[in-house]
Amino acid sequence: MEGPLRRTIEQHRTHDRQYREHQAGTDQGPQESAHRSTVASAGMATLQSAAPIFPTADMDAMRAHYEALGFQVQVHHGGYATAARDAVRIHFRHVSEDGDEMRMPGAAYLAADDADALHAEWRRAGVGETTDLFDPGFAVWEAAHTDPDGNLLRFGSPVKKAEPA
């Protein structure tokens, strides 16, 4: 496979290796954070969510793409947009198509309850490029989707354990 998807997935393979090494020796599940939530001081605020901010050269094309993936997209004034689906939020900022920012697309990992179902859904949508599902080696079944701007959405769910016979 050629293009930005292949390059981006190869870059993320380093993350896969580091994650496997980190998980070896921990007793938590694949979707639990390796970093327990703590508050350093009683007076500190609690963080509630994070949302990547992806570049887009075409707000209309981005909107159509993410709506086809099941997101609700709101285009705001000033070249900014937000997309929401379930508990996931992605922000978009308009950038020049020939600017430096388009050469550095964004990436996010989405934890799903069923990677097989999401994979089938996004393949049926017929937009962007969705890779085959694969097991990166740490009990997670995942795939990646690239939008027309080169932004990467990797998604996965824990490998389902076989039912006892």
C-alpha positions in Angstrom: 0.0 0.0 0.0 1.4 3.4 -0.9 0.8 6.9 0.2 0.3 8.6 3.6 -1.5 5.7 5.2 1.5 3.3 4.8 3.9 5.9 6.1 1.8 6.7 9.1 1.1 3.1 10.1 4.9 2.3 9.9 5.6 5.3 12.2 3.0 3.9 14.6 4.6 0.5 14.7 7.2 1.9 17.1 4.3 2.8 19.4 3.0 -0.8 19.2 6.4 -2.2 20.2 6.8 0.3 23.1 3.2 -0.4 24.3 3.8 -4.2 24.3 7.0 -3.7 26.2 5.2 -1.5 28.7 2.3 -3.9 29.1 4.5 -6.9 29.7 4.6 -7.2 33.5 1.4 -5.3 34.1 -1.8 -7.0 35.2 -4.3 -4.7 33.6 -6.5 -5.3 30.6 -5.6 -4.0 27.1 -8.1 -1.1 27.3 -7.2 0.0 30.8 -4.7 2.9 31.0 -1.2 1.9 32.0 -1.2 5.2 33.9 -3.5 5.3 36.9 -5.4 8.6 37.2 -4.0 10.6 40.0 -4.3 14.2 41.2 -1.1 15.6 42.3 -2.7 18.2 44.6 -6.2 18.5 46.0 -6.5 22.0 44.4 -5.9 20.8 40.9 -8.6 20.6 38.2 -9.7 17.2 36.9 -9.2 16.6 33.1 -12.2 15.1 31.4 -11.4 14.6 27.8 -9.0 15.2 25.0 -9.7 15.9 21.3 -7.1 15.9 18.5 -7.1 19.0 16.2 -6.7 17.8 12.6 -5.8 20.0 9.6 -8.2 20.1 6.6 -7.9 21.8 3.3 -11.6 21.4 2.4 -14.2 21.8 5.1 -17.1 20.6 2.8 -15.2 17.4 1.8 -14.2 16.8 5.5 -17.8 17.2 6.6 -19.1 14.7 4.0 -16.3 12.3 4.8 -16.9 12.2 8.6 -20.7 12.2 8.2 -20.3 9.1 6.1 -18.4 7.6 9.0 -21.3 8.3 11.4 -20.0 11.5 13.0 -22.1 14.6 13.5 -20.1 17.5 12.1 -20.6 21.2 13.0 -18.7 23.7 10.9 -18.1 26.9 12.9 -17.0 30.3 11.8 -13.3 31.2 11.4 -12.3 28.0 9.7 -13.0 25.6 12.5 -15.2 22.5 12.8 -16.0 19.7 15.3 -17.1 16.1 14.7 -18.7 14.0 17.4 -19.7 10.3 17.6 -20.4 8.6 20.9 -17.7 9.8 23.3 -15.2 10.7 20.6 -14.6 14.4 19.6 -12.3 15.5 16.7 -11.6 19.1 16.0 -10.6 20.4 12.5 -8.9 23.6 11.5 -8.9 24.9 7.9 -5.4 25.2 6.5 -4.0 26.1 3.0 -3.9 23.1 0.7 -0.3 23.9 -0.3 0.8 24.9 3.2 3.3 23.1 5.5 0.5 22.0 7.8 -1.0 19.7 5.2 2.3 17.8 5.1 1.9 16.9 8.8 -1.5 15.2 9.2 -2.9 14.3 12.6 -3.5 10.9 14.2 -5.7 9.6 16.9 -6.4 6.2 18.4 -10.1 5.2 19.0 -10.9 2.5 21.5 -14.0 0.7 20.2 -16.2 -2.0 21.7 -16.2 -4.0 18.4 -13.4 -3.3 15.9 -14.9 -5.9 13.5 -18.2 -4.0 13.4 -16.6 -0.6 13.0 -14.3 -1.9 10.3 -17.2 -3.3 8.3 -19.2 -0.1 8.8 -16.4 2.2 7.6 -15.5 -0.1 4.7 -19.2 0.1 3.6 -19.1 3.9 3.9 -16.8 3.8 0.9 -14.8 6.9 1.9 -11.1 7.3 2.7 -9.0 4.2 3.1 -9.5 1.6 5.8 -6.8 -1.1 6.2 -7.4 -4.7 6.9 -7.8 -5.7 10.6 -4.6 -7.0 12.3 -3.4 -8.1 15.7 -0.3 -5.9 16.6 0.6 -8.5 19.2 -0.9 -7.2 22.5 -4.4 -8.7 22.5 -6.0 -5.9 20.5 -7.7 -6.3 17.1 -7.2 -3.1 15.1 -7.2 -1.3 11.8 -6.5 2.2 10.5 -8.5 4.7 8.5 -7.1 7.6 6.6 -9.2 10.6 5.5 -8.6 12.6 2.3 -6.4 15.1 4.2 -4.1 12.2 5.4 -5.3 12.3 9.0 -5.1 8.8 10.6 -7.8 7.2 12.8 -6.5 3.9 14.2 -9.1 2.0 16.0 -9.2 -1.3 18.0 -10.9 -3.4 20.6 -9.7 -6.2 22.8 -9.3 -9.6 21.1 -12.4 -11.6 21.9 -11.7 -14.7 23.9 -13.0 -17.9 22.5 -16.1 -19.3 24.1 -15.6 -22.5 26.0 -16.9 -25.5 24.0 
